[in-house]
């Protein structure tokens, strides 16, 4: 939310929203309405899985005629039944519903990434602009208290001119195995490349911090480890972790990641266990059976994964600021991003936790900033991504309630541009080139 816009008064009637894609992200966004019913009401749900629809329908008292088991077209074919729609389908299935619902004049909350091709991102952007509807993409990192605290420091100019930023996205060794070797994002042809799936968040965040347009971009990276030739000899011909003699020594063991997690947390049934057994009927027998039959129990060296497990992106902005972003799978920390920002008058360092360090070159003193103490505590902070999930929802609902898109931190053009940078980086990696962003943008928009 722009600091120049004051929070509005609650509307006489809550904003209504349809949830298209009722998995983890759709469920989380919908849950905002349970805490703030004066602001938001979930009135429809659509998902391919009946149990996902039933869960949301029960929790939000959605009438049966507004429960759609199937694809998004079931809602889009009906007269407009809500003020807004949250599109939380799989990444490759964003473009059709986003364009269709924009043409129907729905305000749109779109889970990131916008789409899996740059051309389709452009189609969505043009549909939003053409229909003059509000768009908020799930770049929740912009909305966390941690990011807001860092941005206040940058905007204060206490660092002087920003010269360089170093940013690390430590995916986490087991998290990468779960999501990008065995999981939904393991194969580019079935989903998308890992930089887009995992780090469009990060590229967007860096552009937000610099607050300038990117001028040039390059990138290097590869799938370095999770492939058949790296399989330990001790594993022999084992295909499934539950049958593997090397399993006790393997850091990527499905038994360690799922079964041990289930027992360690006293029958914990949340993520990632609920991804392996998603229908809610989770016990050790069902979990073990799912690991034996599905990809989540397969050896990480025997999958058909092809996405990068490490990649670096280098960016030069129009004001001369340079940025280096590194995504790496092989880390203890999981998604606890680390950022160092170097200015002409000071240095800022944070690791996504509740502590940011500011060193002032003039006073030669270090100040420790605690994001949670910079704003009052409320239920927004209880949501995922450091409170970013509900902060995004609040901003989206405020914008829909007032018609003022200034409540959205990242508007359609900024969102499209940050996605453009991600696709340009992947193009640079594949071609071994330095991509001129203005030229790349002209090529993309002319092709539409």
N, C-alpha and C positions, 0 to 999 in steps of 0.2 A: 504494500500500500504506500502510495506517495505520502511523504511526511507533510505535504501541503494540503492534504484532504482530511477533513475531520470525519470521524465515524458518524454515520447517519442515525436517525432515530429508527427504531424498529417499525416495520410496515404494519398496516392494519391487518393484512393477511400475509402469511409466510410465502416466500418464493417457492414455487413448485418445481420439482425436478424428476426426470425419468433416468433410471440407471440402466445403461446398455453395457452389459458385461458385468456380472455380479460376483466376480472372483474377489481376490484379496483387495485390489485397489478400489474396485467399485464398492465393496462392502465398507471399507474405511471411509471413503468420501460420504457415503450415505449415512454413516454413523454420526456425522456432524449434526444431522437433524434431530437425533435423539437427545443431544445435550442442549440444542438451541432450537426448540420447536417453534418459537416465535419468529424465527428467521427462515427456516427451511422445512419443507414437507416433501417426502418421497411419495410420489403418486403412481409410479409405474416402474416395472422392472422387466428386462429382457435378457435372457441368457440361453445358451444351448443346453445347459444342464438343469433339469427340473429341480434338483435339490438346492441349487444356488438360488433359483427363483423363489422356492418355497421358504427358504431361510429369510430372505429379505422381505418377502410379502408378510410373513408372520411378524417380524420385528417392527415393521412400519405400517401395519394394517392396510396393506394395499388391496383394493377390491379385485376380485378374481378376473373381471373383464380387462384389467390393466396388467395382468401377469402373462407374459409372452415367452413361451419356450420355443426358441428358434433364433433366427438372426434379426438384426436391427430393422430390416425392412418391414417386419410385422408392426412395429410402432410407426415407422415413417409412412406407412400406407394409410394410417388412421388420421382423422382430423387432429390438429395440434392439441395435445393433452397436457402440456406442462409449459412453464416459462423457460425452462432450461433442460439440458440433457448432459449427463456425464458419460462420455464414451471411454470405456475401459476394456474394450475388446483386445484381442491379441494385436501386436504391433502392426502386422501386415494387413489387418482389417480395420484400419482407422480411416482411410481416405473416403470410402463409399459413404459411411454414415456421417462423417464430418461435413462433406459437401451437401449431402441430402438434407441434413438437419439445419444447416445454415440456410439453404434455400427455403426451408419451411419456417424460417425466422426464429428458431430456437437459439438462445444463448448457449454457448458450448464450453464445457469443461472437458478438455481432451488430455488423456493420460499421455505422458511422454514415452517415446518420441512422437512427433506429429505423424510421421509415416516412415516407411522404410526405403523410400527413394526420394531424391531431391525434387524430381518432377512432380511427384504426388504432394510433397510439402508445398510446392508452389500452387498447386490446384486448391489446396485447403486455404492457403493464405488469400488467394484471389476470391474464393467463395465467401470468406469472412468479410473482406472489404466490400465486395459487391452487395452483400445483404445488410451491411452495417449492424452486425450482431456482435456481441461481446465474446471474446475468446480468452480463456485462461488455459495454458498448457501446464501439465504437472511438473514444472520445474520447481519443486518444493524447496530446494536449497536456497533459493532467493528469499524465502519467507521465514527461515529459521531465525531465532533470536541471535544465534551466533553470527550469522551473516549480516544481520541488521546492525549488530555492534561493530563489526569490521567496517561496514559501509559508512557508518557515522564517523569513524576515524578517518577514512579516506576522504570523505566529503569535507571534513574540517580543515584539510590541507596541512595538518600538523606534520605529515610526512614529506611535505613539499611536492615536487613532481614525482610521479611514480615512474621508475626507470625499468624495473624488472620484477616479475613474479615467478616463483617456483611453486608448483602445485603437484602433490602426489595423491593419487587415488589408489590406496591399498585395498584391492578387492577382497583379499583373504584366501588362503590356500584351499580351505574346505568350501567356502562360498563359491569360488570360481568353479570347483569341481561340481558342485550342486547345480548351478545355474547355466554355466557355459561349456560344460563337458557332457553332463548327463541331462541337463534341463532344457527348458523351452528355447534357450538362446544358443544352443550348442552348434547349430549348423546354419550357415548364412542363407542357404536357399530356402530353409524352412522358417527363418526368422529374419535376422539381419546381422551385420558385422558388430563385433563386441564394442567398438568405440561408440557407436550410435546407441546401442542398448544400454551400456553402462555409463558412458561418460558424456552424453549430450547434456546432462546435468552440469558437468564440470566445465565444459567449454562455454556453456551459457553463463555460468557463475563468473568465470574469468572475464568474459566480455562485459558483464555487469560491473565488475570491480574496476576495470580500466575505463569504462564509460566512453569508449571511442570505437570507431569502426576498424575491423581487422583489415590489414593491407595485403599481407602475404602469409602463406602457411606452408609448412613442410611436415613430414611425418615418417617415422620408421617403426617397424615392429613385425612380429611374426608369431606363429604357433610354435613355441620352442620346446615344449615338454610333453603335452598330452597327446601322444601319438604312438603307434604300435612299436616303432623301433626303440622307444624309450622304456618299454615294458621290462621290469626286472626279470632276470632269468629264473629266479626262485619262484615266480608265479606260474611258470610252466604254461600249460594250455588253458588255464582257468579263465572263464568268461565272466563269472559272477563272483562277487566278493565273498558270498556266504560259502563258496566251495573252494576258496583260494588258500593254498598253504602259506602264501606270503602275507596274507591279510593282517596279522598282528603287527607286522613291520611297516605296513603301508599307511602313509599319512592321509590318503584319500579313500580309505576303507569306508564302504557304505555302512558297515556295522558300527564303526566309530561315529559316523556323522548322524545316523538316524536311530539305530537301536539303542546305543549307549546314551544318546541324547534323551531318548524317550524315558529311560530309567533314571538317569542322573537327575532330571527335572521332575521326578515323581509323576510319570505318565503325562508329561507335557505333550499337548496335542496341537500346539501352534506351529508356526513356521520354524524349520523347514519340513517337519514331519507331516504336516497337513497337506503338503504338496505331493508327497509320495502316496498318501491315502486321502484323497481330497473329499470324499463323500461324507466325512464326519464320523463314520463308524470306525474309530481308531482303537485298536488294541494290539497287543504284541503279535498275536497270530495273524491278523490282517496285515499288519505292517511288514512282517516277515514274508508273507505271501506276495505282497506287492513288490518287495525288493527282489524276490526270486523271478518274478514274471516281467518286470518293467525295467526301464533304462536306469532308474535310480540305484539299482543293485548291480549294474554292469561295471566291469573293470574300466577304469578311466583311460586305459591304453587300448581298449577294444571298441570304442565308440566311433561314430562317423562325424565327430566334431571337426570343424575346420576354422574356427575363429581365433584371432590373436589372443595369446595369454600374456602378452606384454607389448606396450606401444608407447611411444613418445611423440608428442605434438609440439611443434615450435611455431609461435605466432609473432608477427610484427604488426603493431597497430599504427594508425595514421599519425599519432603524436610521437612516435618513436619508441614507445614502450615495447619491450620484448617479454614474452611469456613462454615458459616451458612447462608442459603438463605430462606427467608420467602415469600410466595405468599399468599395474603389475599384479599378477595373480598370487605371487609367492610371498605372502606377508602374514604375520601373526594377526595384526589388526584387520578388521573387516569393515571397509567403507568409512573408516575414521580418517577423513581427509586431512592432509597436512598442507598448510599454505604459508609461504614466506614472501612478504612484499617489501621491496627495497625502494625507498624514496631518497630524495636529495637532502632531506632533513631528519630522516628517521627510518626505523625498520619495524615491521609488524609481523608477528608470528602467531599462528594458531593451529590447533590440531583437531578442531571440531568439538572439543570438550568445553567445559565451562571455565576456560581460562585463555585469555588472549594477552600476549606480551607486547608492549609498545616500548621501544627504546628511542629516546629523543637525543639526537646528535648535539643539540644546543645545551641542554641541561645535563646530558650524559647520565640520565636517570631512566630506570625501567619502571613502567607503570603496568600493573596487572589489572586487566578488565574482566569482570565477571558478567557475562551476558544475562544470566538469570536475575541479577540484581539491578539490571538497567531498566527493567519494566516490571510491572506488577504481575504477580502470579495468578494464573487463571487456568481454566480447563483446556485452553488451547495447547498449553505446554505438555499435556498428557498424550497428545497424539504422536504418531510416528514421525521419523525424520527430524527429531529435535523440535517437535511442535510445528514443523513446516506443513504437514498435511492439513491441519485445521486452520492454520494461518492463511493458507491458500484458499481453503473453502470460505473462510470469513471474507476475504477480499473479493472472491467471486460473487458471493451472495450480496455483499454491499453494492457491487457494480450492477448486478441484475436488479436490485431493489431501486436504485437511483437512476440507472441509465448512464452512470458516469464511469467510464472505463479507466479513469485515473486511479481507481482503487486497485487495478491489476498492475503489479510491478513490471511485468513483461508483456507488452502489447503485441499485436500480430506481426508487425514489422521486425521488432527486436527478436521475437521468437523464431521467425523465419530466418533471419540473418544468422542466429546462433546455430540453427540446424545446417544452414548453408556452410558454415565453417567446418562442421563435423564431416559433411560429405566431401568438402574440398580437401580436408586432411586425409581422408581415406583414399581419395584420388591421387594425392601426392605420394602416399605410401606405395600404392600399386604401381605408379609410373616412375617413381624415383625423381620427382620434379618438385620445384617450388611453384605453388599455385598463386597467381594474381587473383585476388578475390573479386575485384570489380569486373574483370574479364569473365571469370567463372559465373558470376551473377547474371551478366548479360546473356551468356549462352543458355543458362537455365531458363530465364524468363522469356527469351525469344522462342524457345522450343514449345512453349505452352500455346 
